[in-house]
Amino acid sequence: METRTAAAESGLNLGCKTFQLYTIAKAYEKYCKIQAILRRYQCPPTHIYSFWFFDTALAATWLRSDYPTARAIARAHRYDVYANENRMRFLPLRQFMLQGLDAVLACSNDGANYLRERYGADVLPMALSIIAMAVLSCALTTLSRKNSKSAVESSDGRKSN
């Protein structure tokens, strides 16, 4: 998995390649910890959320490929959007993550426009991100309540309030 991910970007100078491999290593460590928890509790995810569009978003991308019915979403802020804000002037694996995630929610219209223009990504701007997160939260809460009621109903054959 890590080798395939690293190969997604070619022609990098030594500094950028080192930064890319560092990001992959951080993401892989988090991915393994999450996988261990999911396996221990035999709980396949329905949604995978990364607050940052960085190593945790890469881990979410890998988890998304392991659980194809799950939806993977990442937030994008200033430092994890604009390469020129980084000391290296490089942010690894943007295109790879944009292709592997179901949605990227930018914290600003400028960030959404930048990702669209630079990578051709379908990114939601801030106002729509907030609406999307509210709708997602509401839907998950409703689904959770529905599943809880279904479990109670099925355990004794009667409906409960």
Buried (B, 14 or more C-beta within 10 A) or exposed (E): EBEEBBEBBEEBEEEBBEBBBEBBEBBBEBBEEBBEEBEEEEEEBEBBBBEBBBBBBBBBBBBBEBBEEBBBBBBBBEEBBBBEEEEEEBBBBBBBBBEBBBBBBBBBEBBBEBBBEBBEBEBBBBEBBEEBBEEBEEEEEEEEEEEEEEEEEEEEEEEEE
